[in-house]
C-alpha cells in the first residue's frame, strides 16, 4: 500500500468517527430540526467515506454510488423538512 492509500483510508476512518459522534444528535436531538441536520451530516459523511474508499481502492463504482447516495441524501432531507413543516413542527 502506498502513502496516498494510507492517507485516504485514514481520512475515511476519521469521517467514520465523526459520523458516530453525529449519531448521538440523531438519537438524542431535542428537536426534529436537530435530527434532520444530524441525519444530513451523517449522510454527507457517508458520501465522503465512499469517495475516499473508492479513490483509495481504485474502484470507480464506489464514486458512482457516492454520487447517487448524495442525491438521495439531498432528497431525503428536503422530504423530512417538508413533512415537518406540514405537521406544524416549525415555529
N, C-alpha and C positions, 0 to 999 in steps of 0.2 A: 504494500500500500504506500502511496506517495504522501507527501506532506499535505498537498491540497485535499486529498481524500480525507485525511485525518482531521483537517480543519473543518471541512464541510460536515462531517459526521459529528464532530464536537459541537458545532453550531446547532445541528439538528437536536442533539441531546439537551442543549441549553433551552431550546424552544419547547421541548417536551416538558422540562421542569417548569417553565413559565406557564404552560397550559395547565399543568396540575395545580399551580397556585391559583390560576383564574377559575378553576373548577370550584374552589371554595366560594367564590362570589356567585356562581351559578346556583349552588345549593343553598347558601345562606344569605342571598341578596335580600335586603329589606324591602325593595320594591320590584315590580315587574320590569321596569326600565333598566335597573341594575342587572337583572338576569339576562335581558336581551343583549345588553352591551357586552356582558361577560361571555355569552354564547358566541357572539360575533367575534370577540377577541380570540376565543379558543379556535373557532373555525379558521380565522386568519392565520393563527399559529400552525394549524394543521396544513394549510396551503404552503406555508414557508417550509415546514418539515418535509412535505412531499417533494418540493422543488429541490431542497438541499440533498435529500437522499437520492433523488433522480440524477442530479448532477454528479454526486459522489460515485454512484454505481454505474454511470453512463447508460442509463435507461431512459430514452426519450418518452416512453409510455407513461412514466411517472409524472412528467411535466404536463402531459395531456390530461391526466387525472387531476392534477393540481388546478388546471385551468377550469375544468368542469366543476370541481368542488368549490372553487372561488365564486363561480356564477350561482351555484346552488346556495352557498352561504349568504350571498347578497339577497337573493330572492327570499330566503328564509327569514332574514332579519326584517325585510320590508313586510312580509306577511304577518309576522308576530307583532310588529308595530301597528299595523292596520287593525289587527284583531284587538289589540289593547286599547286603541283609541275608540273603536266601535263599542267596546264594553264599558267605556267610561273610566278607564284606568288612568287616563292622563288628565291632569288638572288644567 
